[in-house]
Amino acid sequence: HYSGPSGGWQKIESGTDLDIYDIWGDVNPQTGEYDILIVAAEQYRGPRRKILKLLNNVIEELSTENIPDGSLNGIWFKSGRKYFAVGNGIYTKPAVENSNEWIALHPGLTPYYIYAIRGSSFNNIFLCGSFGESLHFNGMSWKTFKSTPGFFDVEFLNTDIKGNIIVAVGYGNSKAFITIGKN
Protein backbone atom coordinates (compact mmCIF):
# COMPACT_ATOMS: atom_id res chain seq x y z
CA HIS A 1 0.00 0.00 0.00
CA TYR A 2 1.36 3.41 -1.00
CA SER A 3 0.25 6.20 1.31
CA GLY A 4 2.09 9.07 -0.35
CA PRO A 5 5.62 10.47 -0.27
CA SER A 6 5.62 10.96 3.49
CA GLY A 7 4.17 7.51 4.30
CA GLY A 8 5.87 5.48 1.58
CA TRP A 9 5.12 1.81 0.92
CA GLN A 10 3.72 -0.66 3.44
CA LYS A 11 3.61 -4.42 2.86
CA ILE A 12 0.21 -6.07 3.44
CA GLU A 13 0.14 -9.87 3.64
CA SER A 14 -2.69 -11.44 1.66
CA GLY A 15 -2.84 -14.58 3.78
CA THR A 16 -3.08 -16.79 0.69
CA ASP A 17 -0.66 -18.81 -1.39
CA LEU A 18 -2.81 -18.26 -4.48
CA ASP A 19 -1.74 -15.91 -7.28
CA ILE A 20 -3.44 -12.51 -7.12
CA TYR A 21 -4.98 -11.53 -10.47
CA ASP A 22 -7.02 -8.40 -9.81
CA ILE A 23 -7.75 -5.72 -7.24
CA TRP A 24 -10.42 -3.02 -7.32
CA GLY A 25 -11.53 -0.36 -4.87
CA ASP A 26 -14.41 2.07 -4.62
CA VAL A 27 -15.58 4.48 -1.94
CA ASN A 28 -18.51 3.11 0.07
CA PRO A 29 -21.19 5.86 0.10
CA GLN A 30 -22.44 4.78 3.55
CA THR A 31 -19.08 4.75 5.36
CA GLY A 32 -16.92 7.03 3.22
CA GLU A 33 -14.17 4.36 3.35
CA TYR A 34 -12.73 2.42 0.45
CA ASP A 35 -14.02 -1.08 -0.21
CA ILE A 36 -11.12 -3.01 -1.73
CA LEU A 37 -11.60 -6.50 -3.17
CA ILE A 38 -8.95 -8.88 -4.47
CA VAL A 39 -9.28 -11.96 -6.69
CA ALA A 40 -6.79 -14.79 -6.20
CA ALA A 41 -6.72 -18.20 -7.89
CA GLU A 42 -4.52 -21.09 -8.96
CA GLN A 43 -5.23 -20.56 -12.62
CA TYR A 44 -4.25 -23.45 -14.95
CA ARG A 45 -3.23 -25.57 -11.92
CA GLY A 46 -6.43 -26.25 -9.99
CA PRO A 47 -9.89 -25.07 -8.95
CA ARG A 48 -8.98 -23.05 -5.83
CA ARG A 49 -9.94 -19.39 -5.90
CA LYS A 50 -10.73 -16.67 -3.37
CA ILE A 51 -12.29 -13.26 -3.17
CA LEU A 52 -10.58 -11.26 -0.44
CA LYS A 53 -11.60 -7.99 1.19
CA LEU A 54 -8.99 -5.55 2.43
CA LEU A 55 -10.10 -3.21 5.22
CA ASN A 56 -7.74 -1.31 7.53
CA ASN A 57 -4.82 -3.46 6.32
CA VAL A 58 -6.65 -6.66 7.37
CA ILE A 59 -7.62 -9.33 4.83
CA GLU A 60 -10.96 -11.16 5.13
CA GLU A 61 -12.03 -14.04 2.86
CA LEU A 62 -15.46 -13.60 1.29
CA SER A 63 -17.85 -16.26 0.06
CA THR A 64 -17.68 -17.61 -3.48
CA GLU A 65 -20.83 -19.65 -2.88
CA ASN A 66 -22.77 -20.49 -6.04
CA ILE A 67 -19.79 -19.89 -8.35
CA PRO A 68 -19.13 -23.29 -9.97
CA ASP A 69 -15.68 -24.83 -9.75
CA GLY A 70 -13.32 -22.91 -11.94
CA SER A 71 -10.97 -20.01 -11.79
CA LEU A 72 -11.74 -16.35 -11.19
CA ASN A 73 -9.64 -13.61 -12.72
CA GLY A 74 -11.31 -10.21 -12.39
CA ILE A 75 -13.47 -8.07 -10.12
CA TRP A 76 -15.27 -4.74 -10.51
CA PHE A 77 -18.01 -3.05 -8.50
CA LYS A 78 -19.74 0.07 -7.32
CA SER A 79 -19.45 -0.15 -3.55
CA GLY A 80 -22.65 -1.01 -1.73
CA ARG A 81 -24.59 -1.33 -5.00
CA LYS A 82 -23.47 -4.19 -7.24
CA TYR A 83 -20.45 -6.49 -7.51
CA PHE A 84 -19.13 -8.46 -10.50
CA ALA A 85 -16.60 -11.32 -10.61
CA VAL A 86 -15.38 -12.89 -13.86
CA GLY A 87 -13.36 -15.86 -15.01
CA ASN A 88 -15.05 -19.15 -15.77
CA GLY A 89 -18.27 -17.17 -16.16
CA ILE A 90 -19.72 -13.80 -15.22
CA TYR A 91 -21.21 -13.46 -11.72
CA THR A 92 -22.95 -10.68 -9.85
CA LYS A 93 -24.09 -9.95 -6.32
CA PRO A 94 -25.86 -6.97 -4.70
CA ALA A 95 -23.63 -6.96 -1.58
CA VAL A 96 -20.53 -8.96 -0.69
CA GLU A 97 -20.92 -8.87 3.10
CA ASN A 98 -24.27 -10.64 3.36
CA SER A 99 -25.22 -14.22 2.64
CA ASN A 100 -26.52 -13.53 -0.87
CA GLU A 101 -25.08 -16.07 -3.25
CA TRP A 102 -23.32 -15.03 -6.44
CA ILE A 103 -25.65 -15.23 -9.45
CA ALA A 104 -24.52 -16.25 -12.94
CA LEU A 105 -25.11 -13.30 -15.24
CA HIS A 106 -26.49 -14.34 -18.63
CA PRO A 107 -24.97 -17.88 -18.61
CA GLY A 108 -25.16 -18.09 -22.43
CA LEU A 109 -23.62 -14.67 -23.03
CA THR A 110 -20.19 -16.11 -23.92
CA PRO A 111 -18.59 -19.55 -23.89
CA TYR A 112 -15.12 -18.03 -23.48
CA TYR A 113 -13.03 -17.37 -20.39
CA ILE A 114 -13.25 -13.74 -19.22
CA TYR A 115 -10.01 -12.30 -17.85
CA ALA A 116 -11.03 -8.76 -16.95
CA ILE A 117 -13.92 -6.42 -16.22
CA ARG A 118 -13.98 -2.65 -15.77
CA GLY A 119 -16.63 0.01 -15.89
CA SER A 120 -17.25 3.66 -15.27
CA SER A 121 -20.91 3.12 -14.35
CA PHE A 122 -23.56 0.43 -14.69
CA ASN A 123 -24.30 1.61 -18.22
CA ASN A 124 -20.67 1.41 -19.33
CA ILE A 125 -19.14 -1.98 -18.46
CA PHE A 126 -16.52 -3.73 -20.58
CA LEU A 127 -15.32 -7.36 -20.32
CA CYS A 128 -12.56 -9.08 -22.27
CA GLY A 129 -11.16 -12.58 -22.54
CA SER A 130 -10.14 -15.54 -24.67
CA PHE A 131 -10.52 -15.81 -28.44
CA GLY A 132 -10.92 -12.05 -28.78
CA GLU A 133 -14.01 -11.94 -26.60
CA SER A 134 -14.84 -8.34 -25.83
CA LEU A 135 -18.24 -7.36 -24.49
CA HIS A 136 -19.77 -3.98 -23.72
CA PHE A 137 -22.88 -3.36 -21.60
CA ASN A 138 -24.66 -0.04 -22.19
CA GLY A 139 -27.17 -0.44 -19.37
CA MET A 140 -29.75 -2.15 -21.57
CA SER A 141 -27.99 -4.76 -23.68
CA TRP A 142 -24.68 -6.50 -24.32
CA LYS A 143 -22.70 -6.12 -27.54
CA THR A 144 -19.84 -8.40 -28.54
CA PHE A 145 -16.87 -7.30 -30.62
CA LYS A 146 -15.24 -10.75 -30.99
CA SER A 147 -16.05 -10.83 -34.71
CA THR A 148 -13.88 -7.74 -35.26
CA PRO A 149 -11.21 -8.71 -37.82
CA GLY A 150 -8.06 -9.95 -36.08
CA PHE A 151 -9.69 -10.42 -32.66
CA PHE A 152 -10.30 -14.21 -32.75
CA ASP A 153 -6.58 -15.02 -32.40
CA VAL A 154 -6.16 -12.63 -29.44
CA GLU A 155 -6.21 -13.35 -25.72
CA PHE A 156 -7.39 -10.11 -24.12
CA LEU A 157 -5.91 -10.17 -20.61
CA ASN A 158 -6.87 -6.78 -19.21
CA THR A 159 -8.99 -3.71 -19.87
CA ASP A 160 -9.67 -0.26 -18.50
CA ILE A 161 -12.07 2.61 -19.12
CA LYS A 162 -11.36 6.32 -18.74
CA GLY A 163 -13.98 8.79 -19.90
CA ASN A 164 -15.20 7.55 -23.28
CA ILE A 165 -12.01 5.56 -24.04
CA ILE A 166 -11.86 1.77 -23.63
CA VAL A 167 -8.52 -0.05 -23.87
CA ALA A 168 -7.94 -3.81 -23.97
CA VAL A 169 -4.49 -5.44 -23.96
CA GLY A 170 -3.28 -8.97 -24.53
CA TYR A 171 -1.39 -11.02 -27.06
CA GLY A 172 -1.97 -12.71 -30.41
CA ASN A 173 0.32 -14.69 -32.67
CA SER A 174 3.14 -14.36 -30.10
CA LYS A 175 2.97 -10.56 -30.20
CA ALA A 176 1.61 -7.91 -27.85
CA PHE A 177 -1.83 -6.64 -28.83
CA ILE A 178 -3.59 -3.45 -27.79
CA THR A 179 -6.88 -2.06 -29.01
CA ILE A 180 -8.46 1.29 -28.21
CA GLY A 181 -12.12 2.09 -28.68
CA LYS A 182 -14.51 4.95 -28.00
CA ASN A 183 -18.03 4.59 -26.71
N, C-alpha and C positions, 0 to 999 in steps of 0.2 A: 504494500500500500504506500503510495506517494502522497505525503501530506504537505507538499510545498517545499520551497528552498530552505526554510528554517527548520522544518520537521524531518525532511529527507525521506528515505525509504525504510519501511518496517516489514519484516518477514511475518507472514501469517500462515500457519500450518493448516493444510486442508483436512488432515485427518484421514486421508484416503490414499491408497496405493494405485488408484485408477488414474489414467491420463485425463487431464482437464482440457476440454475442447471449446468451451464457450463461457463467457461471463457477461451479465447484463445488469444494469442498475437503473432505478427510476425513483424519484422522490414520491414517497407515500403521502397523499394529500391529507390523510387523517393525522399522521404523526409528524410530518415535516422531515422525517429521516429517510435516508436512502434504503430501499429494498435492493439487495444484491443477491442474485441467484447464479449458481455455477453448475455446469453440466460436466460430469466426468463419466468415463466408460472405458471398457477394455475392447475397443473397436478392433475387429478382425481377429481377436483372440478368444472371445467368450461373450456370454450374455450379460455380465455384470454392468450395471450403470447406476448412477446416483444423481439426484438433484440436491444440491447443497445450498443453504441460505447462510449468508455472512451478515452478522449483526454485531456491532461493537467488538470487532475482531474475534468473534466466536463463531464457529461453524456448527450448523445444525443440519442433519439429514432430513429431507422432506420425502413424503410418500411418492412412489411411482405406481401406486395401485391403479390397475386397469390399463396400464401400458403393457402390451404383450411383450414376451421375451424378444429382445433385440436391442441394438445399441441406440443411444441418444447422442446427438451431436450439437444441437443448438437450442437457444432459449431467447425469448423476447417477450416483453409484457409492458403493460401500463399498470403501475402499482395500484393494488386494491380494486382493479377493475376486470382485467382479463389477462391470462397467462397462456403462453404457447410454448410447447416443446416439440422438437423435430428430430428426425433420424429415420428409424424404421417405421415411419408414419408421421402424421401430423396430429398433435393432441392439444386440447385446450382445457382450461379450468377457470372458474370465476375467482377463486381465492386459493392460495397455496397452503395457508395455515389450517384450514378446516378439513373435515373428513371427506369433502367432495372428491370423487374419483376423477381422474383424467378421462376425457371423452375424446374418442377418435373423431377428427374433423374431416368430413367428406372422405370416407375410406376409399372410394374409387377415384379420387381426384388425380392421383399419380401412382404408378407402380414402382417408381424409382426412389432410391434413398435420397433424403433431403439432408444436406449438410448444414445449411444456415438459414436463419430467418432474421429479418430486421424490418422495422416500420417506423413511420413518423407519427402515425395515428391509425385508428382502426379502419380507415378508408384508404390506407396507403401501406400495405404490407407486401413484402417481397420475399420469396423463398427460392433457394437454388440447390441443385444437387447433381446426381449422376445422369449421364447420357444427355447433358445439356438442359436438364429440367430447370426451368425458370418460370415461376408463377407470380402473378401480381393479383392482389385483392383490392378492389376499389371501393369496398364497403357494401357492394351489392352482388358482385360476381367475380369469379376467378378467370384469369386469362393466362394461357400457357404460351411461352415463346420457344419451346423446345424444337419446333419445326423451322426456326430461323436457320438459314443456310450456315453450315459450319458448326452449329451447336451440338449435334448428336454425338460427336467424337470428343466432347469436352466434359470434364468433371469440374463443375463449379463448386468450389470449396468454401467460399465466403462471400458475403455481400454487405453493403451498407447503403443507407439513404441519407442524403443531406439536401434539404430543400426539395427541388424537383428533379434532382439527379440521383440515379440508381447505378451502382457499380457492382459488378460480380467478377470475381477472380477465380482462377483455377489453372488447369493444364489440359492440353490436347495434343496428341501426336508428339509427345515428349517435349513440348514447348509450353512456356508460360502463356496464359490466355487471360485477357482482361476485356470486358465489354462495359460500355457506358451507355445508359439510356436516360431519357427524359420522360416524365409522366405529365 
